[in-house]
Amino acid sequence: MDATLNALPWITGGLMLVVALAALRRPLEYLAGLFLRTGIGLAALYALNGLGGFLGIHLGINLANALVLGLLGVPGFGLLLMIHWVLAL
């Protein structure tokens, strides 16, 4: 009986965690996809930084630029280039 009472908070906490994860499944999947796309955007920025010297294009490799590329994709790259061009004037 005493062991059951000691395990009751752990069982309740585990059940609450399962319910919370079930309720937040879709937002967590969205965040995981966003992290994956941001990582791919960061890798693309790194690859384009090496090629950018030949083309005259230089974008900073940072989290904000990677998030823009992760969210918007190729149009985001165009947006970053346009912002860089406008702010360089």
Buried (B, 14 or more C-beta within 10 A) or exposed (E): EEEEEEEEEEEEEEEEEEEEEEEEEEEEEEEEEEEEBBEBBBEBBEEBBEEEEEEEBEBEEEEEBBBBBBEBBEEBBEEBEEEBEEEEE
